[in-house]
Amino acid sequence: MLNNMNTPQPFIVDITLENAQQYLIDESFQRPVVIDFWADWCAPCKNLMPILEKLANEYAGAFLLAKVNSDDPQTQMISAQFGVRSLPTVMIMKNGQPVDGFAGALPEVQVRDVLAKHLPKPWEAPLNQAQALMTENNFADALPLLRQAYEISGQLAAINLLMAQCHLELNRVDNAEAILATIKMADQDALYEQLQSRIELMKQAAKTPELAALEAAHLQTPDDLQIRYELALQYHQESQHRPALEHLLHILRKDRNFAEGETRKTFNGILTALGKGDPLAIEFQRKLFTLLY
């Protein structure tokens, strides 16, 4: 069967007499099958097929696009069995039965509307993968999947909150706090409140005597770059990356070679540790670029 986890599921197949039962009927019990009845002489078919292929690849296997060449003597019988009377004709199969379809070359937005009634949202696959990883406490690998789902979904707040949760589990309090600051009042649910409370508790717990002493010294002598540098290192050590980067950037504005270049080295080291795609890393990479160039 096609749903064998060791067998990659195809997105698009050409139907023959040999595989028709497998792909048109059997596979429809595993996922929706979108059948495209077409012919080489049919100009509207050539307009519709690229749209269907684009969506099949976009949905990445959530449905199977099965292409039936109605002009091929070997597959004409299939078109007749499905009662196809004009081309192009599209049918959607589920559980062995046609459940929807249309005739003619519809524009992409209308094709999307038809398919959306029978398919999971494009972002559900990466979201489900991310949530499975989160249950395994693999928050680092869950984050890029959540970012992908967040962008595809049009930036759903619920997914953004899951990203904030991952950042907290990875002890990236600043990232989580920055995300929560973007959540609108209408989207501030129980998870939002829980994450806010955790942030406050984690920030209080992070106030070590060393950090408190350096903060007090910095308040007394805000122009002392050495104290500011030591404070940045302490923030970084306690995973408070935003204030660490802010202090290091301030030092670089004053003296690009402070501490014999160690300031810039530390700054870049934090960005590298945060990883590519991390919003905080992207933000401060841009700020550094602006400063230097």
Backbone torsions as a table, in degrees:
resi	resn	phi	psi	omega
1	MET	NA	154.6	-175.7
2	LEU	-72.3	-18.6	-177.8
3	ASN	-85.4	9.2	173.1
4	ASN	-58.9	125.2	-173.3
5	MET	-66.2	-19.3	179.4
6	ASN	-86.9	-6.3	-178.1
7	THR	-109.4	115.9	178.9
8	PRO	-58.4	132.4	179.8
9	GLN	-81.5	129.7	177.6
10	PRO	-73.2	153.8	175.4
11	PHE	-92.7	-34.2	-173.2
12	ILE	-138.0	135.1	176.3
13	VAL	-137.3	150.7	170.4
14	ASP	-94.1	128.7	-175.1
15	ILE	-85.6	135.3	173.4
16	THR	-125.5	172.1	176.4
17	LEU	-61.1	-33.3	-176.6
18	GLU	-70.8	-35.1	-175.2
19	ASN	-106.8	2.4	-174.5
20	ALA	-59.4	-47.3	-179.3
21	GLN	-61.6	-42.7	-177.2
22	GLN	-64.4	-48.9	-172.3
23	TYR	-88.4	-35.2	-176.2
24	LEU	-84.0	-33.7	-175.6
25	ILE	-108.0	-62.1	-174.7
26	ASP	-58.9	-44.4	-176.7
27	GLU	-66.2	-25.4	-178.2
28	SER	-69.4	-12.0	174.0
29	PHE	-82.7	-13.7	-179.9
30	GLN	-100.3	-35.7	-179.7
31	ARG	-161.1	161.5	178.1
32	PRO	-61.9	143.2	175.0
33	VAL	-115.7	121.8	178.2
34	VAL	-100.3	114.0	-177.5
35	ILE	-97.6	125.2	177.9
36	ASP	-108.4	108.6	175.5
37	PHE	-89.8	121.4	-172.3
38	TRP	-142.9	173.7	173.4
39	ALA	-151.1	153.1	-175.4
40	ASP	-65.5	-30.4	-178.0
41	TRP	-81.2	-7.9	-172.9
42	CYS	-89.3	106.0	-179.1
43	ALA	-62.3	-45.2	177.4
44	PRO	-59.3	-31.2	177.4
45	CYS	-60.4	-39.5	-177.7
46	LYS	-72.2	-20.9	174.5
47	ASN	-80.5	-36.1	-175.7
48	LEU	-79.3	-40.0	-172.6
49	MET	-57.3	-43.8	178.0
50	PRO	-60.4	-32.8	178.1
51	ILE	-65.9	-46.5	-179.8
52	LEU	-63.9	-40.6	179.3
53	GLU	-65.8	-40.0	177.5
54	LYS	-59.7	-45.6	-178.3
55	LEU	-69.2	-36.0	178.0
56	ALA	-61.0	-42.5	178.4
57	ASN	-71.3	-35.8	179.5
58	GLU	-65.3	-41.0	179.9
59	TYR	-78.8	-10.7	170.4
60	ALA	52.3	46.9	174.9
61	GLY	97.0	1.2	176.6
62	ALA	-65.7	-26.5	170.5
63	PHE	-139.1	161.1	177.5
64	LEU	-104.8	127.6	173.1
65	LEU	-92.6	113.8	-179.1
66	ALA	-109.0	117.1	-175.3
67	LYS	-99.4	123.8	180.0
68	VAL	-113.8	116.2	177.3
69	ASN	-80.1	101.5	-175.8
70	SER	-71.7	-9.0	179.3
71	ASP	-94.8	-6.8	-179.9
72	ASP	-84.0	124.1	-178.7
73	PRO	-53.9	-30.1	-177.3
74	GLN	-74.7	-24.7	-177.2
75	THR	-115.1	2.4	176.8
76	GLN	-58.8	-35.5	-179.1
77	MET	-62.5	-34.4	179.0
78	ILE	-65.4	-45.0	178.3
79	SER	-59.9	-40.8	179.7
80	ALA	-65.3	-40.7	-180.0
81	GLN	-62.9	-31.7	179.2
82	PHE	-88.4	0.5	176.3
83	GLY	71.9	30.2	-179.4
84	VAL	-72.7	127.6	-177.4
85	ARG	-118.0	-15.7	178.6
86	SER	-146.7	160.0	-179.3
87	LEU	-124.1	144.8	-6.0
88	PRO	-76.6	153.0	171.8
89	THR	-128.5	135.5	179.0
90	VAL	-120.2	130.9	175.7
91	MET	-125.0	144.6	177.5
92	ILE	-110.8	122.1	-178.2
93	MET	-104.8	133.9	173.0
94	LYS	-140.4	131.5	179.0
95	ASN	53.0	40.2	173.8
96	GLY	81.3	3.6	-176.8
97	GLN	-131.1	144.9	173.1
98	PRO	-70.9	129.7	-177.3
99	VAL	-116.2	-13.8	-178.9
100	ASP	-168.9	173.5	177.2
101	GLY	163.6	-176.4	178.6
102	PHE	-161.4	161.0	176.7
103	ALA	-117.6	144.2	-179.1
104	GLY	95.1	166.6	-177.4
105	ALA	-91.3	94.5	178.5
106	LEU	-77.5	153.7	172.8
107	PRO	-67.7	161.1	-173.6
108	GLU	-56.1	-41.4	-175.9
109	VAL	-62.6	-36.3	179.0
110	GLN	-74.8	-35.9	175.6
111	VAL	-61.8	-42.5	178.0
112	ARG	-59.4	-42.0	-179.1
113	ASP	-62.3	-41.1	179.2
114	VAL	-64.9	-47.8	-177.4
115	LEU	-66.8	-35.7	-175.2
116	ALA	-59.2	-27.3	-179.1
117	LYS	-69.1	-18.8	-172.9
118	HIS	-122.2	-0.2	-173.5
119	LEU	-123.7	152.4	171.4
120	PRO	-66.5	157.7	177.7
121	LYS	-66.3	148.3	-176.7
122	PRO	-58.6	-26.5	-176.3
123	TRP	-88.5	-6.0	-176.2
124	GLU	-67.6	-34.6	-178.8
125	ALA	-63.6	-54.6	177.6
126	PRO	-64.0	-32.3	178.5
127	LEU	-65.0	-45.4	179.2
128	ASN	-63.0	-40.2	177.8
129	GLN	-62.0	-43.6	-179.4
130	ALA	-63.4	-43.6	-179.1
131	GLN	-65.4	-35.0	176.4
132	ALA	-64.0	-41.0	177.9
133	LEU	-65.5	-36.8	179.3
134	MET	-64.5	-36.9	177.9
135	THR	-66.5	-21.9	177.2
136	GLU	-93.7	8.2	-178.3
137	ASN	63.3	24.8	177.4
138	ASN	-99.3	72.6	-173.3
139	PHE	-76.0	-28.8	-179.8
140	ALA	-64.4	-42.7	179.9
141	ASP	-78.6	-22.9	178.9
142	ALA	-72.1	-31.9	-174.1
143	LEU	-58.5	-51.9	-179.6
144	PRO	-61.3	-32.6	176.9
145	LEU	-68.0	-38.5	177.4
146	LEU	-66.7	-38.9	177.2
147	ARG	-61.9	-41.7	178.8
148	GLN	-62.0	-48.0	-179.9
149	ALA	-63.5	-38.1	-179.6
150	TYR	-61.4	-44.3	-179.0
151	GLU	-70.7	-44.0	-179.1
152	ILE	-63.1	-35.7	-176.0
153	SER	-76.4	-3.2	-174.3
154	GLY	80.9	25.5	175.4
155	GLN	68.4	60.0	175.8
156	LEU	-68.6	133.7	-177.6
157	ALA	-62.7	-35.4	-178.6
158	ALA	-61.2	-37.4	178.5
159	ILE	-73.2	-36.1	177.6
160	ASN	-61.5	-38.1	178.2
161	LEU	-65.8	-36.1	176.2
162	LEU	-65.3	-35.8	175.7
163	MET	-64.4	-41.2	177.6
164	ALA	-61.3	-40.1	178.3
165	GLN	-61.9	-43.1	178.3
166	CYS	-62.1	-42.4	179.3
167	HIS	-61.0	-40.4	178.7
168	LEU	-64.9	-42.0	179.6
169	GLU	-63.8	-27.6	177.7
170	LEU	-90.9	8.7	178.1
171	ASN	66.0	28.7	175.7
172	ARG	-101.0	74.7	-173.6
173	VAL	-62.5	-39.6	-177.4
174	ASP	-62.7	-42.5	179.5
175	ASN	-62.6	-44.3	179.9
176	ALA	-63.1	-42.4	-179.7
177	GLU	-64.3	-39.5	179.0
178	ALA	-64.7	-38.5	178.0
179	ILE	-65.9	-46.2	-178.2
180	LEU	-61.7	-29.9	179.4
181	ALA	-66.4	-18.9	-179.2
182	THR	-93.8	-7.8	-176.0
183	ILE	-77.1	124.3	-179.5
184	LYS	-70.9	157.9	-176.9
185	MET	-54.2	-40.8	-176.8
186	ALA	-65.7	-21.1	-177.3
187	ASP	-102.4	6.0	-177.4
188	GLN	-84.6	85.5	-175.5
189	ASP	-93.8	-163.7	-177.8
190	ALA	-63.8	-38.0	178.6
191	LEU	-64.3	-40.5	177.1
192	TYR	-57.8	-48.2	-179.6
193	GLU	-62.9	-40.3	179.4
194	GLN	-62.9	-43.6	-179.1
195	LEU	-67.3	-38.1	177.2
196	GLN	-60.3	-44.3	-179.6
197	SER	-64.5	-41.0	179.4
198	ARG	-63.7	-39.3	179.0
199	ILE	-60.9	-45.6	-179.4
200	GLU	-62.0	-43.5	179.7
201	LEU	-64.6	-41.3	-179.1
202	MET	-68.2	-36.3	179.1
203	LYS	-68.4	-38.2	177.7
204	GLN	-66.8	-41.7	-179.0
205	ALA	-67.1	-25.5	-177.9
206	ALA	-79.1	-7.7	-178.4
207	LYS	-77.5	78.4	177.6
208	THR	-74.4	161.5	177.0
209	PRO	-58.4	-36.7	179.7
210	GLU	-63.0	-44.4	-179.5
211	LEU	-66.4	-43.8	180.0
212	ALA	-60.9	-40.5	-179.9
213	ALA	-65.9	-41.8	179.9
214	LEU	-68.5	-37.1	177.6
215	GLU	-64.1	-40.4	178.7
216	ALA	-65.6	-41.9	178.7
217	ALA	-64.7	-38.7	179.7
218	HIS	-66.0	-38.7	177.7
219	LEU	-63.2	-34.8	-179.2
220	GLN	-75.7	-36.8	-178.7
221	THR	-132.3	73.7	-174.9
222	PRO	-64.8	-18.5	-179.7
223	ASP	-89.8	-2.7	-179.8
224	ASP	-79.4	105.3	-175.8
225	LEU	-68.9	-30.5	-179.9
226	GLN	-66.2	-43.8	177.3
227	ILE	-63.9	-41.7	179.1
228	ARG	-61.2	-39.6	179.7
229	TYR	-65.8	-43.9	178.6
230	GLU	-64.5	-36.4	177.5
231	LEU	-65.0	-42.1	178.0
232	ALA	-61.1	-42.2	178.7
233	LEU	-63.3	-38.9	179.6
234	GLN	-67.0	-41.6	176.3
235	TYR	-59.5	-44.7	-179.5
236	HIS	-62.9	-41.6	179.4
237	GLN	-61.0	-31.4	-178.3
238	GLU	-99.4	18.0	173.9
239	SER	63.2	25.5	172.2
240	GLN	-98.9	80.9	-166.9
241	HIS	-73.7	-35.3	-178.9
242	ARG	-61.8	-54.1	178.6
243	PRO	-61.9	-33.1	177.1
244	ALA	-61.1	-47.8	-179.6
245	LEU	-67.2	-37.5	179.3
246	GLU	-62.7	-42.9	179.3
247	HIS	-68.1	-41.6	179.1
248	LEU	-64.3	-39.2	178.8
249	LEU	-65.5	-38.9	177.3
250	HIS	-60.6	-43.5	179.1
251	ILE	-62.2	-44.3	-179.1
252	LEU	-63.5	-31.6	176.2
253	ARG	-66.0	-34.1	-179.3
254	LYS	-82.7	-39.7	-175.1
255	ASP	-154.6	103.5	-175.1
256	ARG	-65.9	-23.2	-177.9
257	ASN	-107.5	21.7	-177.7
258	PHE	-59.2	141.9	-178.7
259	ALA	58.2	37.8	176.9
260	GLU	55.4	40.1	176.6
261	GLY	87.4	-3.8	-177.7
262	GLU	-67.7	-28.7	-179.4
263	THR	-62.6	-48.8	179.7
264	ARG	-66.6	-37.1	178.9
265	LYS	-62.5	-43.1	178.5
266	THR	-65.7	-42.2	178.5
267	PHE	-56.1	-51.4	-179.2
268	ASN	-66.6	-32.6	178.1
269	GLY	-64.1	-39.4	178.0
270	ILE	-65.6	-43.3	178.9
271	LEU	-60.0	-42.4	179.9
272	THR	-64.5	-41.4	-179.5
273	ALA	-65.5	-34.9	179.0
274	LEU	-66.1	-35.0	176.2
275	GLY	96.7	154.2	178.0
276	LYS	-63.6	139.9	179.8
277	GLY	89.4	-12.3	178.0
278	ASP	-68.9	126.9	-176.2
279	PRO	-57.4	-39.7	-179.8
280	LEU	-66.2	-41.4	178.5
281	ALA	-63.3	-42.5	179.6
282	ILE	-62.9	-44.2	-179.0
283	GLU	-59.0	-48.0	-175.3
284	PHE	-81.4	-22.4	172.3
285	GLN	-64.5	-40.7	178.0
286	ARG	-65.8	-41.1	179.9
287	LYS	-64.2	-40.4	178.0
288	LEU	-65.6	-41.9	179.4
289	PHE	-60.8	-43.2	177.9
290	THR	-60.8	-41.3	-179.6
291	LEU	-65.6	-42.0	-173.6
292	LEU	-81.9	-29.6	-172.3
293	TYR	-123.8	NA	NA
